[in-house]
Amino acid sequence: MYKALIVHEDTKLTEDVHRMVLDQIPDCEIHIANDGRKAISLIESHSFKLIILDHDVPIYSGVQVLNDVGHIPVKLRPKYALLLSNPDIAPGWGKDSGIKNLKYAHYPVDLKVLKAYILAPGARKKKRVPVTDVALMNPFIEASLEVLNVMCNVQAEKEGIIIEKSEVIMGDISCYYPIKGSMFTGTFYISFPKKTFLSVASSMLMEEYTEINEENQDAVSEICNQVFGNAKAHFNEVMGAKLDMATPEIVRGSTHFALQGNTDPRVIVKFNTEHGEFYVDVALKK
């Protein structure tokens, strides 16, 4: 997780910097301190990669904060720091911080200067890019085959794989699961046409269903949870991806679309069963 700290008592400037950092590093975790004492406390308990601080914050000045940083363990020291100050502040202040990438900017603050610093080589976290490596689908494929067999007493086989760029999700009922982790982010769907789902749900719940309703729709959520959980175990244990658990969401309708307006390429695996086809749909960024 990329973490940044903004140390400033000017609310407007803090909001501008906050918005700019998030614009350049969307998944950044940002902390704000309006005095030097709070800043030191945060730095001692977090591993910030970037700090942007005002020279003239209350209690401890920005320079005092930087000097105190020099006394904390190296592994906790920010890698990048930008000190905002008046023109009469001598360059070189704060050098005792031990922060190698320490820069200075004078008031009035030019937001273009801040943006350039955030975008400086190494200061910005590498942007995740879509990946369509079909080999990454294997954990999802194996988990789907196993879960359908064990939970639903349904034998499935993989028919084929396609790369899809539209937002349309195949099927009439789907369960969506956000993928978040140290190695990947993205989306996971398992989707069934109405006929297939009703037949699978009837087998799973041991009751005959002719329509999708509130009573049986949770079956897709249970299947999704199990498939993602099994695939997650593989990614975490074998690849060290450290995927997080999340809350699945059911989506229904003869034509429904990827949640969150996801337009990234998606790898879709089509499965066949005696009850009909279903789909596993995954978009990953690495």
N, C-alpha and C positions, 0 to 999 in steps of 0.2 A: 504494500500500500504506500503510495506517494503521499507524504505529509508535508504541509506547509504551515508556517506560523506568521501571522501579521500582527505587529506590535505598534499600535497607533491609537491615539485618543480622538482623532478626527473621524467622526462617524461616516461622513460623506466619502472621504478618501478611502477609508477602510472598505466601504461597500464597492467602490470602483475597483480597488485592487482585488478584492474577493471575487468579483465578477470576472475580471480579466484572467485571474489564475484558473478559475474553473473553465473559462472559455478555451484556454490553451491545454489544460490538463483535466479533462472531464471527470475522471474518477479520483481526483485529488481529495484528500481529507484535510480540511482547513480548520485551524484553530485561531482564535483572536484573543489578544491580551491588550488591555488599555493602560497598563502600567508595567514598569520593569520588573517588579517583584513577581507578578503573576507570570510574566514571560519566562523568568528563570525557573519557576516551579514547573511550567509546562515543558521546557527544554530538558529538564532533569528526568522527566517521566515519559518522554516520547522521543522517537528517533525521527526528527524532522530532516527533510532533505533541503528545504529552502526556508529561510526566514527573511522577511522584509520588515525593517523596523525604523522608527523615527528616533532621531538623536535626542529629542527633547521630551520623551514620555515621562510621566510622573514617577516619583519614588526613586527608581533607578533610571538613569539616562540610558539611551541606546548604547553608548560607548561602554558604560558600566556593565550592561547586560553582556556585551560581546567579551569584555575582559573576564567576566565570571565564567563564560563558556569555556575559557581556557583551562579552568580548574575541574571540569567534569570529565568523566571517562571519554576517551576518543570516540568510542563506538556510538556515543550519544550526541556528539557534536554535529550540527548541521553541516552539510557539504557546501552549501551556497548561502551567501548572506548579502543583502543590499541595505546599506545604511543611508537613510534620507536625512539631509541636514541643510543648514544655512551655508551660504558660500564661504563664510569665514571659518568653518570647521576645517582643521588641518587634515589633509589626506594622510592616511597612515594610522589614524585613531582606530582602536579596536583590533590592531594587529596581534595583540596578545591572546586573541580568541583561539588561535590555532586553526582558524578557518582559511583554507588556502584560496578559495574563490570568494574573496570579500571585495565588493564593489561599492562605489559611492555615487549618489545622485543628489543634486541640490534643488531646493525649493525656488520658484514654484515647480512642482513635480510635473514633468512631461510624461504623460501616460505612454507615449511611444517608447520612451526610454525603458519604462518598466516592462512593457511588452517585449522589447528586444532582449532584456535580461532574462525574462522567463523563458524565452525561446532560445537562449544561448546554448551552445553544445553542452550536453550533459545535464543542464538544469531542468530540461523538460523530459518527462518520462516518455519512453518510446511509445508511440501510438499503436494500439492493437489493430491488426489488419485481419480481414476475413481469411479463413483457411478452408479449403474444400478437399482436404486430403481424405479420401474415402477410407483409408486405413484407420482413421480415428473413429469411424462408425462401428468398427468391430465390437467394442464393448457394448454398444447399444443394441446391435444385432443379436449378439449372444444372450444378452439380458432379456430381450423381447421373446426370443424362442423359449427360454427357460420359464419365464413368468407365465406366458400363455399356457404352457404345458402344465405347470404345477398349480397355478391358481384357477385356471379356467378349464382344464382338461381338454385343451385345444392344441392340436398339432399344427404348427405353422412352418412354412419354408420361405426363404428369401427368393423373390422373383427377379428383382433388378434394382439399380440405383440410378437416379437422375440428379442433375444440378438444376435447381429452380431459382429464378431471380424475381418472380412476381411475389406479391404479398398474399396471394390466395393460398389457404390451407385446404388440402384435399380432405374429403369426408364431411359428415354431417354433425359429428360430435368429436371434440378434441379435448385433450388436457394439456395445458401449457405449464412448463417449468422453466424458470430463469436459471441460467448457468452462471455461477460466479465462483471464481477461484484465482489462485496465484498464477496459473498458467493460461487459463482460458476464461472468456466470458461468452455469453451467447444465449441461445434459446433451444429448448427441446419440446417437441410436440409428439404425442401419439394420437392418431386420428383414425376414426372408423366411419365408413358409410353406415347409414341407418340400418340396413338389413344385416350387415355383419355385426354391428354392435348389439342389436337386439338378440341375435342368436348366441353371441358370446356371453352377454349378460345373463341370458336365461340359463346357459350351462353353468356359469359361475355362481349364480344365486339360487339355482335349482327351482326356478319358477318361470313360467312361460310369460313373455312380454311381447306385446304387439306395437307399443308406442314408447318413445323415449319420454320419461317423466322424472319428477323429483325423486321418486323412489329408487329408480335404477340408474340414474345418471352418475351417481357417486362411484359406480363400478369402474368408469374410465379413470377417475382420480386414483382409485386403489391400484389399478394396473400401472398407471403412470408413476406413482410413488415407488412401486416395487422395481419397475424397469430402471428408473433413474437411480434408485438406491444401489442396485446391483452394478450398474455401469459406473457410478461414482466410486464404489469400492475399488474397482479395477484402476480407474484413473488415479486415485489417491495412493493405493498400495504399490502399483506397478510403475506408474509414471511420476508420482510425487506431485500431482496437480493440485491437491488440496481443494477440491470442490466443496462448496458449502451446501447445506440443506436449505430448502426454502419452502414456500407454500404454493402448491399447485393451483391452477385456476381452470375451471371448465368453460369451454366455449362451444356454443351450439348454433346450428343454422346450416341450411343447404349450401350457402356460400358465406364463409367467414374468412377473416383476414388475420395475418400475423399481428399479435398485440404489440404495442409500442411503436407501430409503424415501421417495423423492421424490414429494410430493403436489402440486407446483405444476402449474398448467395447462400442457399440452403441445400444441404445434401438430404435427399429424400429416398428412403428405402421402402420398396413395395413388398409386402408379404402376402402370401396366399394361404388360405385355410379352407377346410371343408365348408365353413360358414360364409366365406367370401374374403375379399382383400382388406388389408388395413395398412397404415403408413406410419413410419417413424421419420420425423422431420427435424433436422438439427442444423443450426447455424452457429459457427464458432468463430471467435476472434482470438488470435494468439499474440 
